[in-house]
Amino acid sequence: MKAVVYRGPRDVEVTDVPEPTIEQPNICGSDLHMYEGRTNVEEGKVLGHENMGFVVEVGAGVNRMKVGDRVSVPFDIACGSCHHCETGWTSFCLRANPTDGVDGAAYGYANMGPYAGGQAEYLRVPWADFNLLDLPAGTEHENDFTMLSDIFPTGWHGTELAGMLPGDRVAVFGAGPVGLMAAHSAVIRGASEVYVVDKERDRLAMAEKIGAQPIDLSEADPVEQILAATGGAGVDRGVEAVGYQAHDHSGEEHPELVLDNLVQVVRSTGGIGVVGVYLPDDPGAANEGAKQGRIGWDFGSFFMKGQQMGTGQAPVKRYNRMLRDLIIAGKASPSFLVSHELTLEQAVEGYDKFDRREDGWTKVLLRP
């Protein structure tokens, strides 16, 4: 079958790989960090952790899902029976990942287990009865449902980690797909004001279209802009949707930049949700500390302001059923993100243009 395979930094290839097979009787079927060479993902890894499709084969132990079912596949792979899965933290499953010291598994991602990704014609899904989310038959809401595997639940998780309540002012740093989903989630959850910080004009325009106030960091200090807009009060909640490759408007990398800005812009006793990716080691980092996962951010002010912070990958299953139903009811429309729909053979071009932040390339769907 055809699949998108990692070959090296900024080098992916669409090539033939073996089709996945059922390996156990109960089994049915943030890429750019890897693409840029900022992880230790192995060459030959099939990429893709945001997956959706139709069931074509099921294992003998699968009884909830059947061939032909339309399904969303959470990016995090969970066994369903360990302590973390039973307490709702499927993103930190204790059984799915054999990598020493790492709780949690995912498709096609560095350090997240031996699982091939879904940028391919077929995908093997472990523990299918537990992991798969069933979708209505047909093609309605097709592009909305594609967001249920990762970015919509992750954006929602950012507002949840921040402790958001109706009426709160919210600042989201990063207007990439996850940041825009966090802003969309904040609007749905009843935020009184939502500010979205970025420097890419096309992404800021999308933020404005969904009811958020765009903050262009290339024009002035984003903290000063938000404080001015709120009469000096700041916001109640902040979402970090950038991660360890944060950089200023000139392109210079500062891994602590967004964390520092959020500490300044969130009021005392407010909350911060961090869903941007941070790694325990990053050989390509801007400084020695960051190479070891040590980020020198303003913890002193964070402590003195009595702020709270939540971090980590989203337990997709905690949110995806609810978010699916919001889409069906017309209360959520995450497909506003989709800018391009490509064939699998066009994936190399898609990676290149998305990585270079070409104008208008906000979210790319691959259709094998």
Stockholm file with secondary structure:
# STOCKHOLM 1.0

chainA/1-368         MKAVVYRGPRDVEVTDVPEPTIEQPNICGSDLHMYEGRTNVEEGKVLGHENMGFVVEVGAGVNRMKVGDRVSVPFDIACGSCHHCETGWTSFCLRANPTDGVDGAAYGYANMGPYAGGQAEYLRVPWADFNLLDLPAGTEHENDFTMLSDIFPTGWHGTELAGMLPGDRVAVFGAGPVGLMAAHSAVIRGASEVYVVDKERDRLAMAEKIGAQPIDLSEADPVEQILAATGGAGVDRGVEAVGYQAHDHSGEEHPELVLDNLVQVVRSTGGIGVVGVYLPDDPGAANEGAKQGRIGWDFGSFFMKGQQMGTGQAPVKRYNRMLRDLIIAGKASPSFLVSHELTLEQAVEGYDKFDRREDGWTKVLLRP
#=GR chainA/1-368 SS CEEEEEEETTEEEEEECCCCCCCSTTCCCCHHHHHTTCSCCCTTCBCCCCEEEECCCCCTTCCSCCTTCEEEECSEECCSSSHHHHTTCGGGCSSSCCSTTCCCEETTCTTSCSCCCSSBSCCCCTTHHHHCEECCSSSTTHHHHGGGGTHHHHHHHHHHHTTCCTTCEEEEECCSHHHHHHHHHHHHTTCSEEEEEESCHHHHHHHHHTTCEEEETTTSCHHHHHHHHTTTCCEEEEEECSCTTCBCTTSCBCTTHHHHHHHHHEEEEEEEEECSCCCSCCTTCSSHHHHTTCCCCCHHHHHHTTCEEEESCCCHHHHHHHHHHHHHTTSCCGGGGCCEEEEGGGHHHHHHHHHTTCTTCSCEEEEC
#=GC SS_cons         CEEEEEEETTEEEEEECCCCCCCSTTCCCCHHHHHTTCSCCCTTCBCCCCEEEECCCCCTTCCSCCTTCEEEECSEECCSSSHHHHTTCGGGCSSSCCSTTCCCEETTCTTSCSCCCSSBSCCCCTTHHHHCEECCSSSTTHHHHGGGGTHHHHHHHHHHHTTCCTTCEEEEECCSHHHHHHHHHHHHTTCSEEEEEESCHHHHHHHHHTTCEEEETTTSCHHHHHHHHTTTCCEEEEEECSCTTCBCTTSCBCTTHHHHHHHHHEEEEEEEEECSCCCSCCTTCSSHHHHTTCCCCCHHHHHHTTCEEEESCCCHHHHHHHHHHHHHTTSCCGGGGCCEEEEGGGHHHHHHHHHTTCTTCSCEEEEC
//
